[in-house]
Amino acid sequence: PYLRFVGLYLREANNQVLSILDKDMVSFVHSTLRKNGVKLHLNSNVESLREVDNQILVNLNKEELITDIVIVAVGVTPDTVLAERIGLKQGIKGSIVVNDHMQTSIEDIYAVGDAVMVKNYVTEEDTLIPLAGPANKQGRIAADNICGINSIYQGSLGTSILKVFDLSVASTGLNEKALINRKIKYEKVILSPLSHAGYYPNAKVLTLKVLYEKETLRLLGSQVIGNEGVDKRIDVIATAIKASLKAVDLKDLELAYAPPFSQAKDPVNLAGFIIDNIENNLVKQFYYEDIEKLYHDSNVILLDTRTDLEYSRGHAEGFIHIPLDDLRKRINELDINKRIYVMCQSGLRSYLATRILVQNGFDAYNFVGGYRLYSSIVNDK
């Protein structure tokens, strides 16, 4: 009488997995899960679990299934019963309050790790960041102070990485939701470069997102997704945040290059170049969330500059097609009195197209992330 399920079935109460990621970036994770046979159900709750004939009957709203194993993952909460019993001051979710020496409210007691409340390095707000790297550093700092060595914990960025089948997923700092909630005015760049030189075998596409404060150019956070080289890029950006580098400084970093490992212009450098172009008013951007309202604006032309083959395989609704290589000779087909919003596969050719258009008197905007990002978001709905 019950649905017998063989495989992986993921129910998520939120509208996405991995809340550390933004909606655009997590679309690649959702796609990977589905491609590998995971039945993904978002905005969905498990109502009840009960044993039936040595198996588990799962009530999923209007659906029931029977399975051999259920893994319940509902978040992380500090286990601080002992701290409460001895009267230590507690913070978020019952966590242990410590100062920057990792000292608790009782002078001779120190605490470190997942159970302590720390400062977010970017916002300086109290937060919980249960990660092994920060925990180990906190342990050293506590030991230093116990032994009379003045040592200070500077706060946590939350730099993390994980694998979803063959996809590596990494983040550091704040995401867009966090920035919006804090009313921080920010800019974002999203690019899809290759992990190493394209002429060297097995180069893989990375998707790299960088968030920075518009007024100060302070780096705020980053997300990187791909099959190769993800850890390297997130570590570089996390280091740049800790070193208080500006977003435009990413273009000047001297990073190791050889064809098997990177491009001569590393993806992190490319992000810096894009940011530099934006801040010097060489390019204006638009985003996926802008497209819907552009459909209803009669003073707008939506332009796809990919090749004929790429366009025929799929394109965004409402975008006319003029390949980049033909743009100069066909530029008179475009109305100079209208704003031109340009898309390509990754953002490079559309950037070149916007430069051509601007130099010919047009008001042009480049689509962040390219058609690759657009199609991933659309197919995730």
N, C-alpha and C positions, 0 to 999 in steps of 0.2 A: 504493500500500500504506500510505501515511501519512495521518494526519488533516491536512487542509489548513485552516488557521485564518486567517480574515480578521477583523481587529479587534485589540483589545488583550487580552492574556492576562497576568495578574499573579500570579506565584508568590512567596509570602512564607514564609520559614522560621519566622517567629514566628507567634503566634496573632492578630496584628493588624498593620495598617500603622501608621506614625507612632508609634513607641514613646514619644514625648514626651506623648502623650495617654493618659488613662485609658480603661479598657474601655467605660465607659458613653458617654463623649463620642465615641470613635472609631466607635461604631456609626453615627453620622450620616455619617461619611466613607465607611464601607463601603457604606452605602445609596446614596450619590451615585455612587460608582464603578460599582456594579451597574446603577443606573438609566441610566447613560451607556454601557452596553454593555461594560464591563470585566469579563471573567471572572476572578473573584477566588478564588484558592486559598491558604488559610492553612495553617500547619504543614506546608509542602510544600517539597521541595528539588528543584533541577535536578540530575540525575545526570551528564549530559554534553551537550556540544555538538559537532557535527561538520558539515562541509560536504558537501552532496549536490547535484550539478548546479547549482552557483552559488547554492544556498539553504542554509539552516541546519536541520539535524535536531536537535530538542531532545528529550532523553530525560527524561521526567518520571515517575520511578518506574515504574509499570505502563503508562504512556501515552507515546506519541510523537507529535510534531507537527512539521510542516515550515513554515517561515516565511521571510520576506525579511530581517527584522532582529531582533536580540536586544539588549536593553540590560541590562547586568549592573551592578547597584548593590549593593555589599556593604559599605557603610560608608566612613568617612573615616579615614585613617591619616596622621599627619604625615610629610612627606618631609624627613627630617633627616639625610640621608647626609653632607652637608657638615659639619653640627654634630658628628656623630660623629667624622669624620676629624680635626677640629681639637681634639677632646677636651672639648667642652662637656658639662656635666652634663646627663643626660637623665632624663626621668620617664615618665609613663604613655604606653604605646605608642611609646616612643622620642621623646617630645616634648622640647622644650628647656625646661629649668628656668630661670625668671627670678624676680627679686625684684619688689617692687611699683613699682620704678623702670623695669622692663622690662630690667634688666641681667642678663646671663648669668653663669655661673661664672667667666668671664674678664672682668676689670674693664672693659676698653674695648670689649667686644662687647655689643650690644643686640639683642634679637629681639622680634618682634611677630607677631600674626596667628594663622593656623590651626595653626602648628607649635609654639606655646608652651603650656605648662601654666599654668593660671590658678587663682585661688581662686573657688569657688562663693560668690556673695554671701550666700546664705541660710545655708549650712552651714559656710562657711569651709574646706571640704575642697578638696584638689587635684582638678582636673578638666580636661577638654578641651571647649571650646565654640567650634567653628569657624564664626563668624558675622562678616559684614562690618562691622556696627556696632561691636562691640568691637574688631575689628582696627584700624579707623580711629582710634579713641580711643587705643589703645595706641601707634600711630604718633606721634601728637601728644605723648604722655607721654614716649616715648623721645627725641624731638627736643628737648623741653624739658630733659630731664636731660643730654643731650649738650651742650647750650648753657649748662649751669650753673643752670637754673631747676628748683627742687625741685618735682617733679610726681609724683603717686602714682596708680597704678591700683587702684581699690577692689574689683575683682572683677566677675564676670559673672553676670547673672541668666538668660541664655539666652533673652531675649525674641525671639520669631520669629513670622513669619506666612507663609502660602503659600496658593495657590489650588488647589482640586481641582474642575475644571470651574467651575461658578458658585458654589461654596462657598468661603468664606474661613475659614481655620483658623489660630488663633493660640494661643500659650501663653507663659507666663513663670514663672520660679521652679520649684518642685518639683511633681511629680505625686504621686498617692496611693502608687504603688509605691515611689517614692523615700522617702516619709515612713515607710511601713511598714518598709522595709529598715533605716531609721535609728532605728526605735522611737520616733518622735516622735508624741506624742498630739495628734491634730488633730480638727478639725470641718470639715464641708464644707456648702456650700449650692449648690444648682443651681436656676436659674430660667430661664424662657422668656418674657421680655418682648418687646415689639415694638421694632424699631430706631428708630422715630419715632412720633409721635402716630397712633393708629389711625384717626382721622377724616380724616387727610391721605393722599392716594392712595399706594399701593404700599408700605405699611409691611410689613416682613419680620420674621419671628420670629428672635430670637437665642437661643442657649443659652449661658448664662454660668455657670461654675463657679468658686467661690472656696474656697481651702483656707487655714485659719489654725490656729495653735497654740492648743489649748483653754485652757491655763493662763494664757498671757501675752497672748492675742489678737493675737499677731504674725502679720502676713500672710506666707504661705509660698509661694503660687503661685496661678495662675489659668489657665483655658482658656476660650476663647470661639470659638463656631462660628456662622456665619450667612451671609447674602447681602449684608448692608449694615451698616456701622457697627462691624465687628469690630475694625478697627485702632484706632479711637478708644478703645474700652473696654479693650483689652489695654494700650494705652499709658498710660491713666490708672492702671490697677492696678499696672503696672510702676513708674510714678513713685511711687505710694503706698508700695510696698515699699522703694524706695530712700530715701524720705523718712522711713522708720520709723514710718509711721502705723499705728495699730491697726486691726483689721478693722472695728470699730464706727465708726471715723472716716469710712468710705466714705459713710455717710449724710449727712455734713455738707459734702461737697465741693460747691462751687458750679460747676456745669458748664453750658456754653452750651445754651440751649433756644430753639427755635422749632419749630413743628409739622413742617417738612420734615426736621429734623435729629435730634430726640430727643423724649422725653416730658418733661413738667415734672418728673417724678421719673425721672431717667435710670436705665437699667439698673444702673449702678454704685451709685447711691444706693439702689436697691431691694435690691441685695445687702446693703448696709449696714443697711437697715431689718430685713431678715430676721435678720441676725446679731445685731442689737440685741434683737430679740424673743426669740431663743434664749437669749442671755446674761441676759436679764431674766426668764426662765422663763415667758414668755407663750405659748410654743409648744414642743412636743416633736416631733422628726422621726423618720421611719424611711426606710429606703433599699431599693433594689431587692434587694440581697443579703439583706435580712431577710425577704422575702416567703415564701420556701419554708418556713422554719420556722414562720411564722405560720399557714400552712395546717393545721398539725398541732397547734395550740394551741386547745383547746376554750374557753378563756377570752377569745377574741378575736372581734371582729366586723370584717370588712373592708367598707368603705363607699365607694361611688362617688357623688359629688355632682354629676356633670355632668347636662346636659339629657337628656330621653328620646331625642332624635335622636342625640346624641353616644354615648350608651350603646349604642343599637341598632347603631351602625356598628362597634362593637368595644369590648371591655372586658376587664379582667384577670380571670382565673379566680378564682372564689370571692368576688368582690365583689358584695354586694347593692347595690341602686340606690335612693337617695332624693335627688332633685334638691335643690340648696341652697335654692331658693325654697320648697320644701315641708318643709324640715327641722324648723322650729319646730312646725308643726302635726302632724307625724308622729313627733316625738321619742319618744313613748311606745312606739313599735314596737321601740325599742332597749333592750337589757338594761343597766341602769345598773351592774350588777355585773361587766360585761365591759369590756375595753379596746377602744377603737374606733380603727381605723386607716383614715384617710380619704385618698381620691385624687380629683383632678379633672384637667382637661386640662393645666394649667400649674403648679398649686400655689397659686393665689390663692384660688379658691373653696373648696378644701379647707382652707386656712388659716382662712377665715371660718367654715367649718363647725366646725373644731376649737374656735374661740373660743366659738361658740354652745354646743357640747357641754360644754366646760369650765365655762362659766357656769351650766350646768344640772346640774353635779355629776358629769359623766363624766370618765374618764381617756382623753384623745384625743391622737392623733398624726397629724402631717401628712406626706404622702408627698413626698419631695424630687424635684423635676423634673416631676411630673405624668405623666399617661397618655402624653403625647407622648414623654417619655423612656423610659417603660416599654415602649411598643410598638416603639420603635427598637431597644432592647436585645434584646427577644424575637425580632424579625424578623431580627436579625443572626446568629442561631444556625443 
